[in-house]
Amino acid sequence: MSKKPLPKYSPEVRERAVRSVQERRGEYPSLWATMESIAPKSGCAAPTLHEWVKK
């Protein structure tokens, strides 16, 4: 049984998603809520976006 390959995201997509989290943080009650809202618009999952923000 093989694992699904993880999707590759361009640096531009990562940067744009992280910037969106930083810019919109004040509009949500928590950082996680911000990431849950932005992640689908960026084409990734909230935990993935969380990793990008931590870096």
BELHURA-V127049 format. One record per backbone hydrogen bond with DSSP energy under -0.5 kcal/mol. CO is the residue of the C=O (numbers start at 1). NH is the residue of the N-H. Records with the same first field share a line. If there is no record, write none. Layout:
CO->NH ; NH
This chain:
10->14
11->15
12->16
13->17
14->18
15->19
16->20
17->21
18->22
19->23
20->24
21->25
24->27
25->28
30->34
31->35
32->36
33->37
34->38
35->39
36->40
37->41
38->42
39->42 ; 43 ; 44
40->43
45->49
46->50
47->51
48->52
49->53
50->54
51->55
